[in-house]
């Protein structure tokens, strides 16, 4: 059964960095389109980034230049490096197997002053 587990969230000060990890099991991440989304309190879930099987990446405008997606095929893991975090980046971050519409449970990122 395909599963995704996110980790790496936490509390960070404005301007700081975090790296999120999405560990896949039951399927090979490099075979599918993977995405990152986030949901801030009281707001709808929104798309953050896409990592295509061939390695191409796409980002929402509000994270361009600050967030970087990457993948470790040996570990079957997807990452989201988040730099220069801002208060408005506070949210639960989710990874998704776009092809099967499988979601992880999410990991909370809180950015403080």
N, C-alpha and C positions, 0 to 999 in steps of 0.2 A: 504494500500500500504506500502510495506516494505521500511523503510528509515533509514539512518545512518547519524548522525551528530557528527563530531569531534570538540573538543575544547581543550584548554589548551596550545596551541603553544605560542611562544613568543621569545623574545630576552634573551639569557642567556650567561654568560661568560664561557669560556672553563673551564671544571672541575665542572660546576654546574649541577643542576638537574631540570627536569620538569616532570610533570605527564600529559599525554594526556588522554582525555576521549572520548569514542565513545558511544553515546546514541542511542539505537535502538528503533524503533517503528514499529508496524504492524507485528511483529514476536517476538519470544522468543530467545534471544541470546544463551541461554544454550542448545537449541535444534540443533544448527548448528555449523559448523566449522567457526571460526572467524579468520581473519588474519590482521596483520598490514603490510603495505608496505610504502615505501618512494620514493620520486623522487627528486633528487638534480638537481640544474640548469644545463641544457644541457646534462643530463644523463637520461637513461632509468629508469622506475620505477623498484624497487627491493623489494624482499620479506624481511621482518624483523623478524616477529614472527607469530606463529600459536597458537591459544587457542582452544583445542578440547572440545566437549561437556562434556566429563567426567572430564575435568580439566587438562589434560596433556598439556604441553607447549613445544614448539620447537622454537629455535632461530637460526638466521643466525650467522655464526662464528664471524662476525665483531661486534656483540652486546652482545655476551655471557659474562655473568659476570657483565654487565653494565645495561642492560635493563631487566625489569620484567613485564610480562603480567599478569593481573588478571581480575576477573569478579565479579560484584555484581548482583546476580540474582534478588534481591528485587527491584533494580533500573533498571534492564535490561541494564546495562552499562558494557563496557569493558574498561580496563585501560592499559596504557603503562607507567610504571615508568622508567624514563631515568636518569641514574646517570653517573657521570664522563663524561659529554658530551664533545665531541671534535669538532674541526672545520669541520671535514668531515661528521659530523652528520647533518649539515645544509641541510634541505630539507623540502618539503611538505610531511606530514605524512597522510596516508589514512588508514581507517579501511575498511574491506570488509567482507560481508557475502559470504563465499566461495561457499556455496551450491547454492545460487541464483545468484551469481556473481553481487551482489549489492555493490556499492561503496558509501562512503561518499564524501563530497566536499573537504576534506582535511584541515589540519591546518599547518601553517608555523612555523617551528622551525629554528631559526637563532642562531648560536653559534659564539661568537666573542672572540677576544683575551682578 
